[in-house]
């Protein structure tokens, strides 16, 4: 705490205040230097200019008040801002804020992917797209569509390979397509921000264009989704219709077909597309390429989403969802649980303490203060969404009108233990028994992939609702006193069954 001081008051030690402001300004220059040698030189110059302005004010007898308080409240940035506003002359304030603004621009330019921000900052005039968007969000959305289209091209190429395998081998087409295991439709966790950062880093932030990005991604389309297969055969009945009304027994014929597997998206292909060696030295930042790409990707996520965890999981399309459900061997009620759960993949972020009534919540993805205690995000503003138990409860209420109750502990008490072999889609998994870990986690079982790996859909911290295969699930549970094995009756069975996902 400190005594309130009104604008224009100046009864403290001018020289000492100026010294603290100068130290704070130097800290800002050092912080900028962590982003790279380019930012270091410019950042230090700007910080020195700010410090010199404060020093000049002290030498002319003007106050730099509440510097220590500013440092405590906001670190070096707070110190410089406090120093600026405590000066008597408006000119000094203007000079300092101009310096700080320039420093912000410098740090932003070297820390954010040039493919997104060059049209705005025009740091590389030769590669500015005169017809491209000049707003950050519009440019990012435009590039996101480009990346998505390239990934779609890779998926289409995988399907074409399956068709060629069937045709070249003379396999039965219908049996082969029925045997296709299409893991390419399972929420491929490609990361748009990482892709844009990797491309920009590979070009050392110079000469980046959307056309070049697209060309390089399309060049590795065949590598995005691996395809493996094995030949099988089966007996099928052929004929059976006799002549002149006479019946004849059908003949059994051996037919060969092929069981193909389209594997999930291979994230390493992104690095291959841009020729990036993550262990090589990235001179501009004095770090490795891997570290530079991660830093740039996180900076872009913070700029676009306000969190490094948003935007990394693409939604599951209606066609993908229908195919996934068609491949599930379970009851109608369990399929409805999965339909509701998977409809939120990539669409709803994680929010500590986030709960919601059945149906789509228009407040999801809008900024909201985290008020629940017990998290590092408490007191911060994040895109509103669900926490892990809020997600599982929302799924059960929306699909079947049944509540699992709030909190992992209550959901544990509302369920009973089953073995891992007994798991069916819609059953619950827990990271641990309540009370044995500081923070627990609950997930919904979604079945197995072609390799027998268990899939879980859950609302994970940092990513939001996702479908993946975590290895930390140790407890398996099923809802008490509820029959999940019957057929699902829409609308009449559960008021919450209708929603816009």
Secondary structure, DSSP 8 states (H G I E B T S, - for coil): ------TT---S-HHHHHHHHHHHHHHHHHHHHTT-HHHHHHHHHHHHHHHHHHHHHHHTT---TTHHHHHHHHHHHHHHHHHHHT-S-HHHHHHHHHHHHHHHHHHHHHHS-HHHHHHHH-SSGGG--TTS--SHHHHHHHHHHHHHHHHHHHHHHHHHHHHHHHHHHT--HHHHHHT-EEGGGS-----HHHHHHHHHHHTTTSS--HHHHHHHHHHTHHHHS-EEEEEEEEEEEE----STT-----EEEEEEEEEEEE----THHHHHHHT--TTSEETTTTEEHHHHHHHHHHHHHHHHHSSTTTT-S----HHHHHHHHHT--S-HHHHHHHHHHHTTTTTS-B-TT----SS--TTTTSEEE--SSSSTTTTSEEE--B-HHHHHHHHHHHHHS----SSHHHHHHTEEE--GGG--TT-EEESS-TTSSSS--EEEEEEE-TTS-EEEEEEETTTEEEEE--S---EEEEETT---SS---TTTS-GGG----
